[in-house]
Amino acid sequence: MFADFVEQHRDEMVRTLQALLQIPSVEGDAEPGAPFGAACRDALQFVLDLAAEHGLVTHNADGYAGHVEYGDGDPYIAVLSHLDVVPPGNHWTYPPFGAEIHNGNVYARGAIDDKGPALATLWALIALKELQLRPRRKIRLIFGLDEESGWLCMKHYFSKHPQPLGGFTPDADFPMIHAEKGVATLRIDTRADTDSMNPRVIRFTGGDRVNMVPDHAMAVVDCHSETAAQEWEQKLGKEARAKQIDASISVKGDTVEITVHGTSAHGSTPDLGKNAIIRLAALLSSQPVANASMWRAIAAQDTAGRALGIDCADDVTGSLTSNLGRAELSGDTFSFWFNIRYPVDVTGDELVRRCQAYVSDKWGVHLVSNRDPLFVSPDSPVIRCLAQVYEQYTGNKAEPIAIGGATYARAITNGVAFGPLFPGQPDRAHQKDEHWSLQDYFLCTQIYAHAMFELANTL
């Protein structure tokens, strides 16, 4: 039934997928009616217009979010996805907003996280309507525009709309995610040493988003003389080659400018990337430099939080992860932002206490933001229902799993993450050359249509 629908709509499904992915919906400057920028507004409007063309009810929640619904009654089940994306970064094989198709994959920022799966849920709802399948409960697709930053979209939306009975988000892995680590952003500040006679960093920046492994970092070092700057250039070049650090180093008068390139990855899996900030710190700490102890400490950062004194683990969600995602020198203060994914038995406040007790007393530790962990019982009706659908389409046993990512599942009651990645598939979210298989797009549309219908008849 759903397979026939997909076969009949394949061309339109691909065309609309490419069109949505070509909208560069990175958060931008606020405008009237567009609190997250014009591109995010355009992505939402595209989805709402497509839904309206197919006779579905739509609603724009003041530009913060929007929804599309099918069915009757007040209690509803929800499917939440997001249309904003992280910045594309560098070194893509194909244009990050070109949505080009190669070897059966569509390449674009947002292909897998999360515009592609979001559109699959919309086509799934269109299928239910066109096939005249009437669920017992109303089904509502909620599209957010600030998932990659502060979740203000969900905060605004649920300040004006009631919670659903339950639901899922297509923003992680199959079979389904029943537990998610807590997510905290820690900022560590320390004063620049302006009295040191050693060369000192006078400009410094790295990374775009705290929830991405930074693929670039830059520093300008005042060496106090052109001769010293030339010596630094030679020594840093040798150090970069020895440590296999991709760096561009140049002399400009008394200063040396250093740019380091890394490899981006999702902040929940920092071990998959190459952190440009840490690699730049490793170069700087190899020479006599002001704030030497700080640069050594940054160069020693790891993905388990050991260098911050916060490493820990539990039996449900596993080990804490730490990603140094952003850094800058502003005035006379160095600031470093860490994306921390922590186990379900830890709190954000506890992280701050442990970190401050461990690091230098010259460092100030601040909790910038925090989202508590998620845990849904494996025996819940939502889990049982989704498991049955997944097993029917794949023939594989559906055992719920835990992740370090933070999804919209924690924004609702009885929410879990459900796809779109199948077991064993690499996660290209937040990385260069992000892509999604068109075959998976078509299959997920069928799975989501069936899952929505079953959930709406179960809860």
C-alpha positions as CSV (number, residue, x, y, z in Angstrom):
1,M,0.0,0.0,0.0
2,F,2.6,2.6,1.1
3,A,5.1,1.2,-1.4
4,D,2.7,1.8,-4.2
5,F,2.2,5.4,-3.1
6,V,5.9,6.0,-3.0
7,E,6.4,4.5,-6.5
8,Q,3.7,6.7,-7.9
9,H,5.2,9.9,-6.3
10,R,8.9,9.2,-6.7
11,D,9.6,12.1,-9.0
12,E,7.8,14.7,-7.0
13,M,9.4,13.3,-3.8
14,V,12.9,13.7,-5.2
15,R,12.1,17.2,-6.7
16,T,10.7,18.5,-3.5
17,L,13.6,17.0,-1.5
18,Q,16.2,18.8,-3.7
19,A,14.2,22.1,-3.5
20,L,14.1,22.0,0.3
21,L,17.8,21.1,0.7
22,Q,18.7,23.9,-1.6
23,I,17.4,26.4,0.9
24,P,20.5,27.4,3.1
25,S,18.6,27.3,6.4
26,V,21.4,28.1,8.7
27,E,20.2,30.4,11.5
28,G,20.6,34.0,10.5
29,D,19.7,37.5,11.8
30,A,16.2,37.9,13.0
31,E,13.6,39.7,10.8
32,P,9.9,40.4,11.3
33,G,8.2,37.1,11.1
34,A,11.5,35.3,10.9
35,P,13.1,35.1,14.4
36,F,15.8,32.7,13.0
37,G,16.4,34.5,9.8
38,A,15.0,34.6,6.3
39,A,16.4,31.2,5.1
40,C,14.8,29.3,8.0
41,R,11.5,31.1,7.3
42,D,11.7,30.1,3.7
43,A,12.3,26.4,4.6
44,L,9.3,26.4,6.9
45,Q,7.1,28.1,4.3
46,F,8.2,25.6,1.6
47,V,7.0,22.7,3.8
48,L,3.7,24.4,4.8
49,D,3.0,25.3,1.1
50,L,3.7,21.7,0.0
51,A,1.3,20.4,2.7
52,A,-1.4,22.9,1.8
53,E,-1.1,21.9,-1.9
54,H,-2.0,18.4,-0.8
55,G,-5.0,19.4,1.3
56,L,-3.5,19.2,4.8
57,V,-4.1,21.7,7.5
58,T,-1.1,24.0,8.3
59,H,-0.2,26.5,10.9
60,N,2.7,28.9,11.3
61,A,3.6,29.5,14.9
62,D,4.8,33.1,14.6
63,G,7.8,32.1,12.6
64,Y,9.3,30.0,15.4
65,A,7.9,26.7,14.2
66,G,5.0,25.3,12.3
67,H,2.7,22.3,12.1
68,V,0.8,20.2,9.6
69,E,-2.0,17.9,10.7
70,Y,-4.4,15.3,9.6
71,G,-7.3,13.8,11.5
72,D,-9.8,15.0,14.1
73,G,-10.0,15.6,17.8
74,D,-7.9,17.4,20.4
75,P,-5.5,14.7,21.8
76,Y,-2.9,14.1,19.1
77,I,0.3,12.2,18.4
78,A,3.3,14.2,17.3
79,V,6.2,13.8,14.9
80,L,8.8,16.5,15.5
81,S,11.6,17.4,13.1
82,H,13.7,20.4,12.3
83,L,14.4,22.4,9.2
84,D,17.4,24.4,10.4
85,V,21.0,23.2,9.7
86,V,24.5,23.8,11.0
87,P,26.9,25.7,8.8
88,P,28.2,23.6,6.0
89,G,31.9,24.0,6.8
90,N,34.6,23.4,4.2
91,H,36.1,20.9,1.7
92,W,32.8,19.4,0.3
93,T,33.1,17.3,-2.8
94,Y,29.7,18.7,-4.1
95,P,28.1,22.1,-3.2
96,P,26.6,21.8,0.3
97,F,23.4,23.4,-0.9
98,G,23.3,22.0,-4.4
99,A,21.4,18.9,-3.5
100,E,23.1,17.0,-6.3
101,I,22.4,13.4,-6.7
102,H,25.3,11.0,-7.2
103,N,25.2,7.2,-7.1
104,G,21.7,7.2,-5.6
105,N,22.6,9.6,-2.8
106,V,21.5,13.3,-2.4
107,Y,24.4,15.5,-1.1
108,A,23.5,18.5,1.0
109,R,23.8,20.0,4.4
110,G,20.6,18.8,6.1
111,A,20.2,15.7,3.9
112,I,20.2,13.4,6.9
113,D,20.0,16.0,9.7
114,D,17.2,16.7,9.5
115,K,15.5,18.2,6.4
116,G,15.5,14.9,4.5
117,P,13.7,12.9,7.2
118,A,11.4,15.9,7.9
119,L,10.2,15.8,4.3
120,A,9.8,12.0,4.5
121,T,7.3,12.5,7.4
122,L,5.4,15.0,5.4
123,W,5.1,12.6,2.4
124,A,4.1,9.9,4.9
125,L,1.2,12.1,6.1
126,I,0.3,13.0,2.5
127,A,0.1,9.2,1.9
128,L,-2.3,8.7,4.8
129,K,-4.6,11.4,3.4
130,E,-4.5,10.3,-0.2
131,L,-5.1,6.7,0.7
132,Q,-8.0,7.8,2.9
133,L,-6.7,6.1,6.0
134,R,-8.5,7.7,9.0
135,P,-6.5,7.4,12.3
136,R,-8.3,7.4,15.7
137,R,-6.2,10.3,16.9
138,K,-5.1,13.4,15.1
139,I,-1.5,13.3,13.7
140,R,0.5,16.5,13.9
141,L,3.9,17.1,12.3
142,I,5.8,19.8,14.1
143,F,8.7,21.5,12.3
144,G,11.2,23.5,14.4
145,L,13.7,26.1,13.2
146,D,16.2,26.3,16.2
147,E,17.1,22.7,17.0
148,E,20.8,23.2,16.3
149,S,21.0,26.2,18.7
150,G,18.8,27.0,21.6
151,W,15.5,25.1,21.0
152,L,13.6,28.5,21.3
153,C,11.3,27.1,18.6
154,M,10.0,24.3,20.9
155,K,9.8,26.6,23.9
156,H,7.7,29.1,22.0
157,Y,5.5,26.4,20.3
158,F,4.6,24.5,23.5
159,S,3.9,27.8,25.3
160,K,0.9,28.1,23.0
161,H,0.0,24.5,22.2
162,P,-0.7,21.5,24.4
163,Q,1.6,18.5,24.7
164,P,0.9,15.4,22.6
165,L,0.0,12.0,23.9
166,G,3.4,10.8,22.6
167,G,5.3,10.5,19.4
168,F,8.7,10.4,17.7
169,T,11.4,12.4,15.9
170,P,13.1,11.1,12.8
171,D,16.5,12.6,13.9
172,A,18.7,9.7,15.1
173,D,18.8,5.9,14.6
174,F,16.7,2.9,14.1
175,P,15.4,0.8,15.7
176,M,14.5,3.6,18.2
177,I,16.2,5.7,20.9
178,H,14.8,5.4,24.4
179,A,17.6,7.2,26.3
180,E,19.6,10.3,25.4
181,K,22.4,11.8,27.4
182,G,22.1,15.2,29.0
183,V,23.6,18.0,26.9
184,A,25.4,20.9,28.6
185,T,27.4,23.8,27.2
186,L,30.3,24.8,29.5
187,R,32.2,28.0,28.9
188,I,35.7,28.4,30.4
189,D,37.2,31.9,30.6
190,T,40.7,33.0,31.6
191,R,42.5,36.3,31.3
192,A,45.1,36.9,28.7
193,D,48.6,37.5,30.0
194,T,49.4,41.0,28.6
195,D,52.6,41.5,30.7
196,S,54.5,38.5,29.4
197,M,57.8,39.2,27.5
198,N,57.2,36.0,25.4
199,P,55.4,36.1,22.1
200,R,51.6,36.4,22.8
201,V,48.5,35.6,20.9
202,I,46.7,38.9,19.9
203,R,43.9,37.4,17.8
204,F,42.3,33.9,18.2
205,T,39.2,32.3,17.0
206,G,38.0,28.7,16.2
207,G,34.9,26.8,15.3
208,D,31.4,27.8,14.3
209,R,29.1,25.9,16.6
210,V,29.7,24.3,20.0
211,N,28.0,21.1,18.8
212,M,30.4,20.6,15.9
213,V,34.0,19.5,16.0
214,P,35.7,22.6,14.7
215,D,37.4,22.2,11.3
216,H,39.2,25.6,11.4
217,A,41.1,27.7,14.0
218,M,43.2,30.8,13.6
219,A,45.7,32.7,15.7
220,V,47.9,35.8,15.2
221,V,51.0,35.8,17.4
222,D,52.9,39.0,18.2
223,C,56.6,38.0,18.3
224,H,57.9,41.5,19.0
225,S,60.3,41.5,16.1
226,E,60.4,40.3,12.5
227,T,63.4,38.1,13.2
228,A,61.6,36.3,16.0
229,A,58.5,36.0,13.8
230,Q,60.6,34.3,11.1
231,E,62.1,31.9,13.6
232,W,58.6,31.0,14.9
233,E,57.4,30.3,11.4
234,Q,60.2,27.9,10.8
235,K,59.8,26.1,14.2
236,L,56.0,25.9,13.9
237,G,56.2,24.5,10.4
238,K,58.6,21.8,11.6
239,E,56.3,21.0,14.5
240,A,53.2,20.9,12.3
241,R,54.9,18.4,10.0
242,A,56.1,16.3,12.9
243,K,52.6,16.1,14.4
244,Q,50.8,15.8,11.0
245,I,48.8,19.0,11.6
246,D,47.3,20.7,8.5
247,A,48.5,24.3,9.1
248,S,49.1,27.4,7.0
249,I,51.7,29.6,8.6
250,S,52.8,33.1,7.4
251,V,54.9,36.0,8.6
252,K,53.5,39.6,8.5
253,G,56.0,42.0,10.0
254,D,56.4,41.2,13.7
255,T,53.5,38.7,13.7
256,V,52.9,35.1,12.7
257,E,49.5,34.1,11.4
258,I,48.5,30.4,11.9
259,T,45.5,28.7,10.4
260,V,44.8,25.1,11.3
261,H,42.4,22.9,9.4
262,G,40.7,19.9,11.0
263,T,37.8,17.6,10.2
264,S,34.3,18.4,11.4
265,A,32.0,15.9,13.1
266,H,28.9,15.9,15.2
267,G,29.4,17.1,18.8
268,S,28.0,13.9,20.2
269,T,30.7,11.9,18.4
270,P,33.8,14.1,18.7
271,D,36.2,11.2,18.3
272,L,35.1,11.0,14.6
273,G,36.6,14.5,13.9
274,K,40.0,16.2,14.1
275,N,39.7,19.2,16.4
276,A,41.4,22.3,14.8
277,I,41.3,24.3,18.1
278,I,43.2,21.6,20.0
279,R,45.7,21.1,17.2
280,L,46.3,24.9,17.0
281,A,46.9,24.9,20.8
282,A,49.4,22.0,20.3
283,L,51.4,24.2,17.9
284,L,51.3,27.2,20.2
285,S,52.3,25.3,23.3
286,S,55.3,23.9,21.5
287,Q,57.0,27.3,21.7
288,P,57.7,29.9,24.5
289,V,54.4,31.8,24.5
290,A,52.3,33.9,26.9
291,N,49.6,31.9,28.7
292,A,51.7,28.8,28.2
293,S,49.9,26.7,30.8
294,M,46.5,27.6,29.2
295,W,47.7,26.5,25.8
296,R,49.1,23.2,27.2
297,A,45.8,22.5,28.9
298,I,43.8,23.1,25.8
299,A,46.2,21.0,23.8
300,A,45.6,18.2,26.3
301,Q,41.8,18.2,25.9
302,D,40.3,14.8,25.1
303,T,36.8,13.5,24.1
304,A,36.1,11.8,27.4
305,G,36.3,14.9,29.7
306,R,39.3,13.6,31.6
307,A,41.2,16.9,31.1
308,L,38.3,18.7,32.7
309,G,37.9,16.3,35.6
310,I,34.4,15.3,34.5
311,D,34.8,11.8,32.9
312,C,32.1,9.3,34.0
313,A,29.8,6.6,32.7
314,D,26.6,4.7,33.4
315,D,25.1,1.4,32.3
316,V,22.3,3.0,30.3
317,T,23.9,5.8,28.1
318,G,27.5,4.9,28.5
319,S,30.5,7.4,28.8
320,L,30.5,11.1,28.9
321,T,31.8,12.9,25.8
322,S,33.4,16.3,25.5
323,N,33.8,18.5,22.5
324,L,35.7,21.7,22.5
325,G,33.6,23.3,19.8
326,R,34.3,27.1,19.9
327,A,37.0,29.5,21.1
328,E,37.9,33.1,20.9
329,L,39.9,35.9,22.3
330,S,37.7,38.9,23.1
331,G,39.4,41.9,24.7
332,D,41.7,40.4,27.3
333,T,39.7,37.2,27.9
334,F,40.1,33.8,26.3
335,S,36.9,31.8,26.1
336,F,36.4,28.2,25.3
337,W,33.0,26.5,24.8
338,F,32.6,22.8,25.5
339,N,29.7,20.6,24.3
340,I,29.3,18.0,27.0
341,R,27.0,14.9,26.6
342,Y,26.6,13.3,30.0
343,P,25.0,10.1,31.5
344,V,21.5,10.0,32.9
345,D,22.7,9.9,36.5
346,V,24.6,13.2,36.4
347,T,23.3,16.8,36.5
348,G,24.6,19.9,34.7
349,D,25.3,21.7,38.0
350,E,27.4,18.7,39.2
351,L,29.5,19.0,36.0
352,V,30.3,22.6,36.8
353,R,31.2,21.8,40.4
354,R,33.5,19.0,39.4
355,C,35.1,20.9,36.5
356,Q,35.8,24.0,38.6
357,A,37.3,21.9,41.3
358,Y,39.7,20.2,38.8
359,V,40.9,23.0,36.6
360,S,43.2,25.9,37.4
361,D,41.8,28.5,39.8
362,K,42.6,31.0,37.0
363,W,39.8,29.5,34.9
364,G,36.2,30.4,35.4
365,V,33.7,27.7,34.6
366,H,30.1,28.7,33.5
367,L,27.0,26.6,32.6
368,V,25.7,28.3,29.5
369,S,22.9,25.9,28.7
370,N,21.7,22.5,29.8
371,R,19.1,19.9,28.6
372,D,18.4,17.1,31.1
373,P,18.7,13.5,29.9
374,L,15.9,11.5,28.4
375,F,14.7,8.1,29.5
376,V,11.6,6.2,28.2
377,S,10.9,2.7,29.5
378,P,11.5,0.0,26.9
379,D,8.1,-1.4,27.9
380,S,6.2,1.8,27.0
381,P,3.4,1.7,24.4
382,V,5.3,4.0,22.1
383,I,8.3,1.7,22.1
384,R,6.3,-1.4,21.6
385,C,4.3,0.1,18.7
386,L,7.3,1.4,16.8
387,A,9.2,-1.8,17.4
388,Q,6.4,-3.8,15.7
389,V,6.4,-1.5,12.6
390,Y,10.2,-1.5,12.3
391,E,10.4,-5.3,12.6
392,Q,7.6,-5.6,9.9
393,Y,9.6,-3.6,7.4
394,T,13.1,-4.8,8.1
395,G,12.7,-8.3,9.5
396,N,15.2,-7.4,12.3
397,K,14.6,-7.4,16.0
398,A,14.0,-3.9,17.4
399,E,16.0,-3.4,20.6
400,P,15.9,0.2,21.9
401,I,19.2,1.9,22.2
402,A,20.8,5.0,23.9
403,I,22.7,7.8,22.2
404,G,24.7,10.9,23.0
405,G,22.7,13.1,20.7
406,A,19.9,15.5,21.8
407,T,16.7,15.2,19.8
408,Y,13.3,16.8,20.0
409,A,12.1,13.6,21.7
410,R,12.9,15.2,25.0
411,A,10.6,18.2,24.1
412,I,7.4,16.0,24.4
413,T,5.8,13.5,26.7
414,N,6.5,9.9,25.7
415,G,8.8,10.9,22.9
416,V,11.5,8.8,21.3
417,A,13.8,9.1,18.3
418,F,13.0,6.7,15.4
419,G,15.4,6.6,12.5
420,P,16.4,7.6,9.9
421,L,19.8,5.8,10.1
422,F,19.7,2.0,9.9
423,P,22.1,-0.1,12.0
424,G,25.6,0.0,10.7
425,Q,25.2,3.1,8.5
426,P,27.8,5.8,9.1
427,D,26.4,9.1,10.5
428,R,27.4,12.0,8.2
429,A,25.5,14.7,10.2
430,H,27.5,17.8,10.8
431,Q,30.3,16.5,8.5
432,K,31.4,17.4,5.0
433,D,29.6,15.5,2.2
434,E,26.5,14.8,4.3
435,H,24.2,12.7,2.2
436,W,21.2,10.4,2.3
437,S,20.3,7.4,0.1
438,L,17.2,8.0,-2.0
439,Q,16.2,4.4,-1.3
440,D,16.3,5.0,2.4
441,Y,14.2,8.2,1.8
442,F,11.6,6.1,0.1
443,L,11.7,3.3,2.7
444,C,11.6,5.7,5.6
445,T,8.5,7.4,4.1
446,Q,6.7,4.0,4.2
447,I,7.9,3.2,7.7
448,Y,6.8,6.6,9.0
449,A,3.4,6.5,7.4
450,H,2.7,3.1,9.0
451,A,4.2,4.2,12.4
452,M,2.1,7.3,12.5
453,F,-1.1,5.4,11.7
454,E,-0.4,2.7,14.3
455,L,0.6,5.2,17.0
456,A,-2.5,7.3,16.4
457,N,-4.6,4.1,16.8
458,T,-2.7,2.9,19.9
459,L,-2.2,5.9,22.3
